[in-house]
Amino acid sequence: MLVNGKDEYFSLPLQKDSDYLNVCERKLAETAFEEKPETLRKIKEVYKKAPQMKNMEGIMEEIFNNEERNLFDFIFHSIKLVNTYLDIQANIIVSSTIPIDHQLKAEDKVIAICKALNAERYINPIGGQELYDKGTFKNQNLELCFLQSKPFEYTQFGNGFVPWLSILDVLMFNDKNTVKDYLNQAYQLI
């Protein structure tokens, strides 16, 4: 989030557990429920003069007042709220519900998911270029593309622009139609 013209992270603590757990097995720590109101208060304070604060306040409250301890369910709830706000009609499928061998890892698991869904193309964030090989996907009759964000700017409190902040910042400074335009234009497939 944007604090005094600089980027600042906010987070919620996780329950101490094995580093080998999947995200769907991780839980928020008990202290997260004590920290969530303070984090929400700080976000509201930082963005109180943002042009879209009134539109976003209820969504933020619903996110931070969510009592879910499971990390995946907490995050998934947040994504669904933002999608609803932006009128995004995405059919989100939770990968653990897809009938494949869930012991598969990395590229093999992604290919199995694509095949189970009869996909012809898999799009991964740009960081996956080091993880996935286009030739391996092509051998499985799948097109592999990487999603590269294009830089874009919007006004943030009239100071110099601080790029690459969370969707929270984008939503605080832009009406939902502008955000939808950004989502349709602010990337390229490579």
C-alpha positions as CSV (number, residue, x, y, z in Angstrom):
1,M,0.0,0.0,0.0
2,L,1.0,3.6,-0.4
3,V,2.2,5.2,2.8
4,N,3.7,8.7,2.7
5,G,4.6,8.4,-1.0
6,K,6.4,5.0,-0.5
7,D,5.3,1.4,-0.9
8,E,4.8,-0.5,2.4
9,Y,3.8,-4.1,2.9
10,F,0.9,-5.2,5.0
11,S,0.4,-8.8,6.0
12,L,-1.4,-11.1,8.4
13,P,0.5,-13.7,10.5
14,L,0.3,-17.4,9.7
15,Q,0.1,-20.2,12.1
16,K,3.5,-21.8,12.6
17,D,3.6,-25.0,10.6
18,S,5.6,-27.0,8.2
19,D,7.1,-25.2,5.2
20,Y,5.9,-28.1,3.1
21,L,2.2,-27.5,3.6
22,N,0.1,-26.5,0.6
23,V,-1.6,-23.1,0.7
24,C,-4.9,-24.8,1.2
25,E,-3.5,-26.4,4.4
26,R,-2.2,-23.2,5.9
27,K,-4.1,-21.3,8.6
28,L,-4.0,-17.7,9.8
29,A,-2.5,-17.4,13.3
30,E,-4.8,-16.6,16.2
31,T,-3.0,-13.3,16.5
32,A,-4.3,-12.5,13.0
33,F,-7.7,-11.8,14.4
34,E,-6.2,-9.3,16.8
35,E,-4.1,-7.7,14.0
36,K,-6.8,-7.5,11.3
37,P,-8.7,-4.6,12.8
38,E,-5.4,-2.6,13.2
39,T,-4.4,-3.4,9.6
40,L,-7.9,-2.3,8.4
41,R,-7.6,0.9,10.4
42,K,-4.2,1.6,8.9
43,I,-5.4,1.1,5.4
44,K,-8.4,3.3,6.0
45,E,-6.2,6.0,7.5
46,V,-3.7,5.8,4.6
47,Y,-6.4,6.0,1.9
48,K,-8.9,8.2,3.6
49,K,-8.6,10.9,1.0
50,A,-8.4,8.5,-2.0
51,P,-11.2,9.2,-4.5
52,Q,-12.7,5.7,-4.3
53,M,-12.4,5.2,-0.5
54,K,-16.2,5.4,0.0
55,N,-16.8,2.7,-2.7
56,M,-14.0,0.4,-1.3
57,E,-14.6,0.8,2.5
58,G,-17.4,-1.8,2.7
59,I,-15.4,-4.4,0.6
60,M,-12.3,-3.9,2.8
61,E,-14.4,-4.3,5.9
62,E,-16.0,-7.5,4.5
63,I,-12.5,-8.9,3.7
64,F,-10.9,-8.0,7.0
65,N,-13.9,-9.0,9.1
66,N,-14.0,-12.5,7.5
67,E,-13.6,-15.0,10.4
68,E,-12.1,-17.7,8.1
69,R,-8.8,-19.1,9.5
70,N,-7.9,-21.2,6.4
71,L,-5.5,-19.0,4.4
72,F,-6.8,-20.2,1.0
73,D,-10.5,-19.7,1.9
74,F,-9.6,-16.2,3.3
75,I,-7.8,-15.2,0.1
76,F,-10.4,-16.8,-2.2
77,H,-13.2,-14.9,-0.4
78,S,-11.3,-11.6,-1.1
79,I,-10.8,-12.5,-4.8
80,K,-14.6,-13.2,-5.2
81,L,-15.5,-9.9,-3.5
82,V,-13.2,-7.9,-5.9
83,N,-14.5,-9.9,-8.9
84,T,-18.1,-9.1,-7.9
85,Y,-17.3,-5.4,-7.4
86,L,-15.6,-5.3,-10.9
87,D,-18.4,-7.3,-12.5
88,I,-15.9,-10.0,-13.6
89,Q,-17.8,-13.1,-14.5
90,A,-14.9,-15.5,-14.2
91,N,-15.6,-19.2,-13.7
92,I,-13.0,-19.9,-11.0
93,I,-12.2,-23.5,-10.5
94,V,-10.2,-24.6,-7.4
95,S,-7.5,-26.9,-8.7
96,S,-7.9,-29.3,-5.8
97,T,-11.4,-30.1,-7.0
98,I,-10.2,-31.3,-10.5
99,P,-9.9,-35.1,-10.7
100,I,-6.2,-35.6,-11.4
101,D,-3.3,-37.2,-9.5
102,H,-2.7,-34.5,-6.9
103,Q,0.7,-36.0,-6.1
104,L,2.0,-34.6,-9.4
105,K,4.2,-31.6,-9.1
106,A,5.1,-28.5,-11.1
107,E,4.8,-28.8,-14.9
108,D,3.4,-32.3,-14.7
109,K,0.5,-31.1,-12.5
110,V,-0.2,-28.1,-14.6
111,I,-0.4,-30.2,-17.8
112,A,-2.7,-32.7,-16.0
113,I,-5.0,-29.9,-15.0
114,C,-5.0,-28.5,-18.5
115,K,-5.9,-31.9,-20.0
116,A,-8.6,-32.5,-17.4
117,L,-10.2,-29.2,-18.4
118,N,-9.7,-29.8,-22.1
119,A,-7.6,-26.6,-22.3
120,E,-5.7,-25.7,-25.4
121,R,-3.7,-22.9,-23.7
122,Y,-2.1,-22.3,-20.3
123,I,-1.3,-18.8,-19.3
124,N,1.2,-18.3,-16.4
125,P,2.6,-15.1,-14.8
126,I,5.9,-14.0,-16.3
127,G,8.0,-15.4,-13.4
128,G,7.1,-18.9,-14.6
129,Q,9.5,-18.6,-17.6
130,E,12.1,-20.2,-15.4
131,L,9.7,-23.0,-14.4
132,Y,7.9,-24.1,-17.5
133,D,9.2,-25.1,-21.0
134,K,7.1,-24.2,-24.0
135,G,8.4,-27.3,-25.8
136,T,7.1,-29.6,-23.1
137,F,3.7,-28.0,-23.3
138,K,3.8,-28.1,-27.2
139,N,4.5,-31.9,-27.0
140,Q,1.3,-32.2,-25.0
141,N,-0.7,-30.2,-27.6
142,L,-0.9,-27.2,-25.3
143,E,0.1,-23.6,-26.0
144,L,2.1,-22.0,-23.1
145,C,2.0,-18.3,-22.8
146,F,3.3,-15.9,-20.1
147,L,1.4,-12.9,-18.8
148,Q,3.7,-9.8,-18.7
149,S,2.3,-6.7,-17.1
150,K,2.8,-3.5,-18.9
151,P,3.6,-0.5,-16.8
152,F,0.8,2.0,-16.3
153,E,0.3,5.0,-14.2
154,Y,-2.6,6.7,-12.4
155,T,-2.8,9.6,-10.0
156,Q,-1.9,8.8,-6.4
157,F,-2.4,11.8,-4.1
158,G,-0.7,14.1,-6.7
159,N,2.8,12.8,-5.8
160,G,5.2,10.9,-8.0
161,F,3.7,7.6,-9.1
162,V,4.7,4.5,-7.1
163,P,4.3,1.4,-9.3
164,W,3.5,-2.2,-8.7
165,L,1.3,-1.8,-5.6
166,S,-1.6,-4.1,-4.9
167,I,-5.0,-4.1,-6.4
168,L,-6.1,-2.3,-3.3
169,D,-4.1,0.8,-4.4
170,V,-5.5,0.6,-8.0
171,L,-9.1,0.4,-6.6
172,M,-8.6,3.3,-4.3
173,F,-7.6,5.7,-7.0
174,N,-9.6,4.5,-10.0
175,D,-13.3,4.0,-10.6
176,K,-14.3,0.4,-11.5
177,N,-14.7,1.1,-15.3
178,T,-11.1,2.5,-15.4
179,V,-9.8,-0.6,-13.5
180,K,-11.6,-2.9,-15.9
181,D,-9.9,-1.0,-18.8
182,Y,-6.6,-1.5,-17.1
183,L,-7.2,-5.2,-16.7
184,N,-7.9,-5.5,-20.4
185,Q,-5.0,-3.4,-21.6
186,A,-2.2,-3.6,-19.0
187,Y,-0.6,-6.9,-20.1
188,Q,0.7,-8.7,-23.1
189,L,1.0,-12.5,-23.7
190,I,4.4,-13.7,-24.7
